[in-house]
């Protein structure tokens, strides 16, 4: 192994669509917007789109920077099954940790990802999805029913994830809600017809239930689709919750973090149970991946940083995440080695930790 080609465990990603996509469907998966671009414009005219055409086109047998129309035509010619196989195998990722909580039934799950990629794959269980899939339940029985359902859902999983950032924001009361508060909130939820859970009390209860489960708890932070309020997704807002959980021995994984990755780096340094990544961001910033990755390595200890892609839907995003991370890490650390700040051995060791070693240790992937 060397600093330019560390082994990778993608500690946070989603499944891949097995369906052939038209241009509208494909472009919908290369943007965080939930709306199409203006007439005559393309979502591929972006850092992500340019990077995709640069790094994914050769994998599908096209020249670098192939025209968007040519790329999509080639993808349709190959078909989704062949394209997925080519792109996932070219990524050379050893293990995928797959969040199955969003449209999981419509995407390839962990076993299928493992088969197509020739890799290992494990499940990350979304806390809110488990609650919303509960069977018949009373307000008084909600907490116990959820505890039992979560235990069953995570029997083979390696972690859980909360999207409280989307449903409320990270500026929530960090303390565990009382039993009475949970009963009253569950009664409101049931009375309203069991809608998507947005009640702060229930969201806090689910998050603390995740802590009680003892598996690593992933938390979305930073940018995402327009369903969130970016100003309320700064991971620094989690400081009270991190103080409240620091003695529980449960790793808290701050996902994505951009554009707050420097704040996240501080939290990873300050709290022994906090870990960070800049997954999602590297794909979206494309040619600026080096700058973002370098900033993410300013404060966070190297045993607290992990690789992820947060790829969703397109195998291109799984492949692109791996390529951009490896290239950015090699360029950034290579410059530090040339300037005498790091030794070559330090660069290799840090790449091993960030690429796969930290994930293997934290998630128990032995």
N, C-alpha and C positions, 0 to 999 in steps of 0.2 A: 504494500500500500504506500501511496505517497500523498503529499498535500494536495495535489491536483486531482486525485481520484480516490477520495475517501469512500469507504463503504457507507451506505445510506440505509437508515430506517426512517420512513416517512411517518412521523408520529401523529400526524393529523391530516387526513384526506377523506374524500367521499367516494362513492361508487362511480362507475362509468356507464354511460348509456350504450346499450347494444343495438339501438335502432339507427338506421340510416337517416341522415339529417339533410334537409334542404338548407338553403343559405340562411333563411330567417331563423331556423332552429339552431344552426351552428353559431350564428352571430349572437344569439341570445345567451350563449354560454361563454362568451369571451368578454363580458361586461358585467359589472355589479348592478347596472341599471335594470329596472324592471320595465323599461319602455324602449321601443325601437329607436334608432337614430333618425334624424330628420330625413325627409325624402331625398334620395340621391346621395346619401352619406353611408358610410360603413363603419361598424364597430371595429373592423380590422385596421382602421386608420388610427392606431394607438400604439403605445410602447409594447403592449402585450401582442397586438396583432402583427407588428413588425418582427418581434422576437419569434413568434410562432412560425411565420413564413421563413425566417432564417434557419431555425434549428429543427423544425419538424418536417419541412419539405424534403430534405435529403433522406430522412428515414422512410418516406413514402415513395422514394425513387425520383424526386424532382430536384432541379437545381436550387441552390440557396436563393432566397428572396423570390421564389416563384410567385407569379401574380396570384392574387386571391381567387380569381375565377378558376385558374388552372389548378390551384391547390384543392379547391372544393370539388372540381371535376374528377381529379385523381382519387380523392377520398371516396367519392361515390362509386367510381370504377372498382376500387378495391373492396368496398363494402365495410361496414362498421366492424365486423368480426375480425377481418384481416388487419384493418387499420389499428384496432385496439391492441392486437397481438404485437404488431411491429413496434408501436410506440411504447407500450409498457415494457417490453423486453429490452428495448434500446435504453430505457431509463436506468437499468441496472440497479434497481432498488431491492434490497434484501428482504425487507419486511414492510408491509403496509398496515397501519392502524386506521381502521375505516369507521367513520361516524355514519351509522345507519339510520339516524333519526330524522333525516329530511329526504322525502321521496325515496326512501330505501327500497320499497317494493318495485320501483320503476328502474332501478339501477342494478348493475352487477354488485352483489354483496361480497363479503370477505372470501368465501370459498371460490367464487367465480373469478374474482380479482387474482387470487393466488394461482389458479389454474392458468389463466391467460398470461399473467406476468411471469410465470415460472418462479414465484417467490412465495414467502409465507405471508399470511394476513390474519389479523385479529380484529375483534369488534370493539368499538367505543360506543357505549350506550348513552343516549341523550335523555337527561333526567325529565325534561318536560314531556317528551313523547311517551314515556312510561306512564306518567300520571294521566295523560289524555286518553290512553288506551285501557285504563282500568275498567273492569266490568261494573256490575251494579254495586253501588257503595253508598253508605250513609255519611253524613257530615261527621258524626261521632266516630265512625269506623275508617275515615279516610286515611289518617296517619298510619294505622296498622296495616291497612290494605296496601298502601303504597310501599311501606317497608318490605312486606312480603313479596310484592310484585317486582320491586327493584332487586331484591336478592335473587329471585329466579332469573330475571332478565340479564343479570351480570354474572351468572354462574360461570360462564366461559369467557367473559369479557376481560379486558386488561385495563379498562378505565371508564370513566363517565364524563359527560360534558354538560355544561349549563349554557343556555343562551339568554340568561337574565339580562345581558346587555341589550338584546333585541326587544325583549318583552317589557322591560322597565327602564334599564340603564344601570350603570354600576354605582350610582349614588343611592344605594339602598341601606336600610338600617342593618348593620353588620351582625346584630345579635340574633340568636336563635329565637323564633317566635314561640310564645307560650302555647300550651295545649288548647286553651280557650280561644286564643286568636286563630289557631288553625281550624278549629271546629267552626267558628263563625265565618271564616273565609271560605271554607269548603261548602258551607250551607249556601252562601251567596253564589258560588260557582254552580252548584247543583240547581239552584232556583233559576239561574239564568240559562239553563239548558246545556251546561258543560261546554262553554265556548273555549277557544284557545286561551290557555292560562296566562293572564297578565297581572293578576292580583299580586301585589308585592309580598304579602304575607305568605301566600302559597309558594311563590317563587323562592323566597327565603327558606321555607320549610324543605322544599325539594333540594336546594343546595346543601343545607345542613344534613339532610338524609344521605346525600352523596358523600359528604365528609364522614358520616357514621359508617358508611359501607367500607371505607378504608382504602379504596382504589384511588389512583391518581385522578384528580378532578381538573378537567380542562374547562377554561372559561374564555369565551370569545371576548376579545377586546379590540379596540381600534375600528378601522373602516370595514364596511360591508355593504349590503344592499340598502336601498332607501328606507327600509323598514325600521332602521335604527336612527337614533339621534347621535351623531358623531361626538358632539360636545359632552355627552353623558357616557361615553365609552372609553374615556381615558383610564388606563389601569391604575393610575395614582388614586382614583376614587375608591379603590379596593383596600386602601391602607388599613382602615378599621377592621375589615373582615380578615385581612391577613394577620393582624395582631391577635384577633380572637381565635384563630385556628393554628397559630404557629407552634403550639405545644401538642397538637394532635398527631403529629407524625405522618400527615397525609400530604403528598406533593400537590401543589397547586400550579397548573400549567397555564401560563398566560399566552394565548394564541394570537398570532398576527401582529398585534401591538401598534403597527404603523398607523398614523404618524407619531405615535406616542412611544416609540421603541426606546428612546432614551429614558423616559420615566420608568418603563418596564425594566430596563437594565439596572436602574437604581434599586427597584424593589427586589430583583433577583440577588443583588449584592446584600441588601439589608436584611432579608428574611431567608432563613436556611431552607424553607420548604417551597420556595418560589422558583419557577423555571420559565424561560421565555423562548419565543421563536419569532421570526419575521416571515413565516409562511404566508401565502396569499400575496403579500406585498412584492416579493421578488418577481413573480410572474407579471404583475401589473406595472412595475416600474421598468421592466425590460433592460434596456441598455444602462440604466442607472442602478442596477442591482449591486454593483460594487460599492457605491456610496452608501446605500441603505444597510448592506451587510456590515460595512466598516463601522458605521454608527452604532449598530447593535452590539458590537464587540468592544465598545468603549468602557462600559462600567460593569456589565454582567460578567461574573466569573465564568470561565470556559467550561466548567463542569455544570453550569446552569443553563446553557444554551442548547437548543435542539433544532434539527432540520425538520421542516415540514413543507408541503406544497399547498395544502388546502385545496387541492384540485377537486373539481366537481364536474361530473358529466362527460367531459372530453378527456380522452387519454392523452391528448396533446398537452394538457395542463400538468398531468403527472410527469410526462417526459420533460417538459420545459422547466418545471420546478427543479428537477434534478440537475439538468444541464446548467441553468443559471446559477444555482447554488455552488456547484463545483467550480464553475468558471470564476465566479465572484470571489470565492474563498481562496482559490489559487492566486488570483491577481492581487488581492488585498494582502494576504500573508506573504506572498512572494516579494512584494515591495518592502514589507517590513523586514524580511530576511536580508534583502539586498542593502537596505539602509543600516543594517546592523542592530535593529531593535529586537529582533527575534533570531534564534538559531533555526536552522532547517529542521532539526529534530523537534523543536517546540512546535513548529508549524504542522508537522506530521501528527504529533500527539494531540494538538488542539483539534485538528480535522477529524481524528478518530473519535474524540469525545463528542464533538458537536454532530458529526455525521451519523453516528450510530451508538457509540458507547454510553452516552448519557441516557438515551431512550432504553437501551437494553437493561441498564441498571434500575432506572426509575420504574419502568413497567414490568420488571421481572421477566424479561424475555430470554431466559436461559435454556 
